Amino acid sequence: MTPDQARHVIEEAVARVAPDADLASLAPDADLRDGLELDSLDFLRFVEILTERTGRQITEDDYQHLATLASTVKFLAGG
């Protein structure tokens, strides 16, 4: 998966979990959960959607890689 594809998947997941969230205004290194005001259940749903869309199993140990937009793109793109 390319970084552009990863970003698109992230955008789709955010739109489904937090439709009113403005991902475009979030800095790449800003905390996703805080910046998008995702509670624990929202974040779990976000992870589920990423798993569904990418086919990649994401475990709790991987959550550290989903902290920011930049780190999530890197993680999904295999970096």
C-alpha positions as CSV (number, residue, x, y, z in Angstrom):
1,M,0.0,0.0,0.0
2,T,1.3,3.4,-0.9
3,P,1.3,6.3,1.5
4,D,-1.5,8.0,-0.6
5,Q,-3.6,4.8,-0.4
6,A,-3.0,4.6,3.3
7,R,-4.1,8.2,3.8
8,H,-7.2,7.6,1.8
9,V,-8.1,4.6,3.9
10,I,-7.5,6.7,7.1
11,E,-9.7,9.4,5.7
12,E,-12.5,6.9,5.0
13,A,-12.2,5.4,8.5
14,V,-12.3,8.8,10.2
15,A,-15.4,9.8,8.1
16,R,-17.2,6.7,9.3
17,V,-16.2,7.0,12.9
18,A,-16.3,10.8,13.4
19,P,-18.2,12.3,10.4
20,D,-17.9,15.8,11.8
21,A,-14.1,15.6,12.4
22,D,-11.9,17.7,10.2
23,L,-8.9,15.6,9.3
24,A,-7.6,18.2,6.9
25,S,-7.0,20.7,9.8
26,L,-5.1,18.1,11.8
27,A,-1.3,18.5,11.7
28,P,0.5,15.2,10.6
29,D,2.2,14.8,14.0
30,A,-0.8,15.8,16.1
31,D,-2.4,13.1,18.3
32,L,-5.2,11.5,16.3
33,R,-7.4,10.6,19.3
34,D,-7.1,14.1,20.9
35,G,-7.2,16.0,17.7
36,L,-10.3,14.2,16.4
37,E,-11.9,13.8,19.9
38,L,-12.1,10.0,19.6
39,D,-13.1,8.2,22.7
40,S,-12.0,4.6,23.3
41,L,-14.9,3.1,21.4
42,D,-14.4,5.4,18.5
43,F,-10.7,4.5,18.3
44,L,-11.6,0.7,18.4
45,R,-14.0,1.2,15.6
46,F,-11.3,3.2,13.7
47,V,-8.9,0.3,14.1
48,E,-11.6,-2.2,13.0
49,I,-12.3,-0.2,9.8
50,L,-8.5,0.0,9.1
51,T,-8.3,-3.8,9.5
52,E,-11.3,-4.3,7.2
53,R,-10.1,-2.0,4.5
54,T,-6.4,-3.1,4.5
55,G,-6.8,-6.8,5.4
56,R,-4.0,-6.2,7.9
57,Q,-4.4,-7.5,11.4
58,I,-3.9,-4.7,13.8
59,T,-3.4,-5.7,17.4
60,E,-3.3,-3.7,20.6
61,D,0.5,-3.8,20.4
62,D,0.3,-1.8,17.1
63,Y,-1.8,1.0,18.6
64,Q,1.4,3.0,19.4
65,H,1.9,3.2,15.6
66,L,-1.6,4.7,15.2
67,A,-0.9,7.7,17.4
68,T,-0.6,10.4,14.7
69,L,-1.7,10.7,11.1
70,A,1.9,10.5,9.9
71,S,2.6,7.4,12.0
72,T,-0.6,5.7,10.9
73,V,0.2,6.3,7.2
74,K,3.7,5.0,7.8
75,F,2.4,1.9,9.6
76,L,-0.2,1.1,6.9
77,A,2.2,1.7,4.1
78,G,4.5,-0.9,5.6
79,G,7.2,1.6,6.7
